[in-house]
């Protein structure tokens, strides 16, 4: 039989999830004595994690005191580092956004320059929110490349020169830092903000490259070393002449990513350098760009059809730069997925554009930091320190 939850971390989990709002709720849900619950709650209040108010409605007698997370003493930050941008969100312990910013920033400037910019902007956001630096408890960072999640070190990221094996968490003093691949934090941000009731979700980022974040049973699935979901380097047939930055050929992103489409448009006499240029051409009604984006959707759909048969998700969310022309991209994806996947796997499958849009990664990185900080093991460590 599974033991009843009872540590301070477990108690805080019930409070933060809204499952328990009073000490009586906690006693009922955990089976612990009221004296034990009082010890746990008092310890959480003493460390500024929980507060108790007189706002409960009485059913006769003294109104119950309400428990909730203490949002004023804590701050968390989510950082989305892209190839040419830095988006940041400062949040309270409940995940509410306190302040945010977006800057042009080239990841190729190297870790020292990029992380110095992040550190400076952290102070700016904290100042906007009226929080001291010591209130910052944890920091989540999403980067556009493979990451060994256990150490927070990028691993041979192709568009991040100078970042390989760089100890990103060590750059920031006095705060816990979690680093993950950008599409993983996008998947987390999308799931928690738009699909919290969905157990199995795939988030597909279609930008310069192509990647996939996997939510299984409501949790991020990273695989053994953190490289799960790297669908951009799955081989697609009929494109042996398409060389990829990974050194192989015929990879999905080499034929269907934003950079690949831009290159093909340039060859057709329509100068384009990036996925953003492709989007602009599509939005202007250019028929060649429309055709290539739909073709790219079909190729992506071929890979996703295999994933649908293998993983059986409830929802596939399409994000990234090219999702801004999602009506054309999704048309190609849906056409292939529904034709190539098993009927049982697609019976209730939804393929949809991202609801969190460009904020998915920053929000997800912040949620990654909050959920780590609020994990029972971490709270027990704090309370018992």
N, C-alpha and C positions, 0 to 999 in steps of 0.2 A: 504493500500500500504506500502511495506517495505521501511523505510527511507534509503536514500543514505548514504553510509559510509562517515565519515568525520573527525573522531578523529585522533590524531597523531598515535595511535596504528593501526587504519585502513589504514592510509597512509603508514606506515611501512610495513604492511602486503602486500600491493600491490607492494611495491618495492622489498621486499624479495622474493616474488613469481615470479618476473620478469614480472609482468603484466604492470608495469609502470616504465619507465627508465628516464623520463623527467618530469618537472613540468607541461608541457602541457598535457602529458599523464594523470597525476593525476587529473588535472582540468576536462579533458574529462570524465574520469571514475567515478569521484565522483560527478560531477556537482557543485563543490564548486568554488567560485570566486578565481581568481589567487592570490589576496591578502591574502586570507585565506590559500590557499595552501602554499604560501611563509612562512606564520607564522608557519605552521605545519612542513615544511621541515627545516626551520631555527632552530626550537627547537630540531629536531632530530640531525641535524648537530652539534649543540652546545653541546649535550650530547654524542657525539662521536659514534652515532648509524648509521649515514649515511654520505657518502662523495659525493661530486659533482666534476666531472672532465670535461675537455674540449675535450673528445674523440668522441663526436657525429659527424656524417657526415652531412654536410649542404646540404639543398635542394634549396639553394639560400639565401644569407644573412648570418647572424652570425650563426655558428654551435651551435646546442642545447647542453647544459651542461647535462652530464649523471649522473644519481643517482644510487648508489649501496650501499649495506651494507658496513660499515666500519669494515673490518675484522681484522685489526691489533691491536685494543685496547681491544679485548674481547677474552676470552677463556672459554671453557666448557669441562667437563669431563664426560665420561661414564664408569661405573664400573660394571663388571660382576663378581659377587661372586658365585662360584660353591661350591660343596662339598669339592673339593680339589684344587681349582685354583682361581686365581684372574687375570682377564684380564682388562686392562684399555686403553681407547683411549682419547687423548686430541684433541679437535676440535676447529676450529674458528667458527665465528657466521654463516658462510655459510654451516657448516657441513663438511668441509674439515679436514681430519686427519692431525694433526701437529706432534704427537708423540704417541707411544703406547708401552705397555709392557705386559708381562705375567709372573706370578710367581706361584710356588706351594704354596698353603696356605689352611689350613684346617679350614673350617667354624666352626668346633667344638671347636676351641680354644676360642671362645666367642667373643662378640662384641668389648670389649675394645682392645684386641690384634689385631683383624682383622682390625678394623677401624683405629688403629694407623698405621698399615702397609699401608693402603690406603692413609692416610694423608701424610705419608713419601714419597710414590711414586708419589703423586700429585706434590710435590715440585720438584722431579726428572724430571718428564715430563715437567713441566713448564720451568725448567732450560734448558732442551734440546731444547725447542721451543723458548727460549729467551723471555719468557713472565714473568712479575712479578706476585706474588701471588694475588695482588689486581686486576689483569686482569680476574681472575676466577669468572665468574658471577653466574654459576649454576652447580650443580653436580647431575647426575642421577645414581642411584644404583639399580641393579637387584639382587635379592636374591632367593635362592632355597627353597621358602616356601611361605605360604599365607601372604599377607600384607594388612593391613587396609590403603588404599592409601591416604585417607584424612589426616592421622596423620603420615604416614611413619613408623608405628610400625608393626613388624612381629607379626603374630597371631598364637600361638601354632604350630610353624614350627617343624615337626618331626625330621629333621636331623640337627637342629640348636640349640643345648642345650645352654641355657643362653640368648637366643635372644628374648624370648617371651615378647611382650609389651615394648621392649627396644626402647627408643626415638632416633632412628638413626639420624634424622636431627639435633638434638641438639648437636651432637658430633662435628660438624664442625662449626667454627665461621666465620662470615662475608661472607657467601655464602648460597644461597638457595639450599636445598637438596630435591630431590624427590626420593622416594623409591617405587619399584614395584616388583611384582613377576617376576622371570627371563623369563618365557615364554611370558609374556606380552611385555617386552622390546625386546625380540627376534622377536615377530610378528611385532612390530613397525619398528625395524631395517630392517627386510626383506622387509616389504611393501615399506618403503621410498626409499630403495636402489635398489630394483629389481622389484617391482610391484606397482609403484606409480599410475598407471592408473587403478588399480583394486579396485573396491568398496568393495567387500566381500571376505575376505581371512581368512582361518584358518591356524595357524602355530602350528604343533604338535611336541612337544619335546619328543623324545623317548630316555631316558637315564636310570639312576637308577630308576627314577620314570617316569611318563607320565603326561604331561599337555598340555593345548591347549590355545593359544592366539587368540583372536577374533578381527578382523578388520571389522567393519560394517560401510558402507558409508565412508570408508577411515579413520575412527577414532577407537581408542581402545575401546572395550566394556568390562567394568569391572564388571558390575552388581551393585546391590545396595550397597554391602559392599566390593566389590573388589575380590570376590571369583569365578566369572564367569570363565568357562573353565577348572575347576578341574576335567577333565574326567578320571584321574587315579583312582578315587574312585567310578566310575560307576560299578555296579555289572555285571559280565558276568556269564552266566549259565554253569553248569557242573563242577565248580571248588570250591565246598563248602569247601574243605579241605585246600584251600590256604589262610592262615592267612595274614592279611595286617597290616602294622605298624600303621594304623589309628584305629585299634581295631576291624574292621569288617573282613569279609572273602569274597573271590571271587572278590575282586576289580581288575580292569583291570591291574594296575601296579603290583599287587601281582602275576599275572600269565604271563604277557607279558612284564614287565619292564626288564631292563638290569640285575638287581640284581636277579630277579626271574629266568631268563634264565641261569645265571651263577650258581645258586644253583642247577638247574636241571642237568646241565652239570657235576657238581661235583659229584652228585649222580650217574651219568653214568660212573664215573671213569676218568673224564676229569677235573682236578682241575681248577676252575675259580672263581675269587672273585668279579669281576666287569664287567660292560658293555664293558670296554676296553679289558678285557680278552676274552670276547665273540667275539668281533670284530677280535682280533688276530687269534682265532681259525677258524673263517669263512674265513679270508683272506688266511689262510694256506690250505684251502680246506677241512677242517674237515666236514664230511657228517652229523654227529650228530648236530653240531652247525648250519650248513646250514638249517637242517630240523626244528630245534627249532626256529630259527629266522623267517623262513617263516610261521611257525605256529603262532608265536607272531604277525606277520603282519596280519594274518587272524582274530585273536581276536581283534586287534586294529581296523581292518576294520569293524567288527560288530558294534562297538560303533560309528565309523565315519559314517557308513551308516545311522544311526539314525540322526546324526547331519546334514548330507547332506539333508535328507528329511525335517528336521526342519528349517535349516538355509539357505540352497541353496547357498553355496559359489561358487565363480568362480574358486578359486584355493585352494588346500590343499597343504601346504608345510611341508615336513618332515625334522626335524632337530634333534639335540641331538647326543649323542655318537653313537647310533646304526645306525644313518643315514650314517655313513661311509661305511656301507655295504648295501646301499640303494637299490641296484638292487634286493636283496633277500627280504628285508623287504617290499619294495614297491610292489613287485610281489604279496605277500600275502594280503597287504592292498587293492590293486586295484581289485584283484580277488573277494574279499567280497563286497567292496563298489559298484562295478558295477553290482554285482548280486543282492544285497539286497536293493539298492536305487531305487527311482522312475526314469523312463527313462527321464522325463522332467528335473529332478534335475541334472542328469549326462550328459545331451546332450552336454554341452560345458565345463564340469568340467575337470580341469587339476590337477593331483596328481603328485607332483614333489619333488625332493630333494632340500634342501636349497641352494640358490646361495651365501649367505653371510657366510655360514659355521660357524666355531668356533667364528667368529667375530660378529655374529648377536646380541648377548646380549650387548656387550660393545658399539657397534654402536647405537643400539636402546636406550640404557640408555642415551647416549650423545644427541641423537635426542630428547628424552623426555625432557631433560634439556633445549635445545635450543628452542624447540617449546613453552615450558612454558614461558621462558624469553621473547620471541618475541610475545606472545599473546597480543592482543590489550589492554586488561584490565591491564596487567603488564606494558606495554609501557606507557600507559596513566598515571599510577601511578608514573613511573620514571620521565616522562616529567613534570608532575604537582607538583612534590615534591619540 
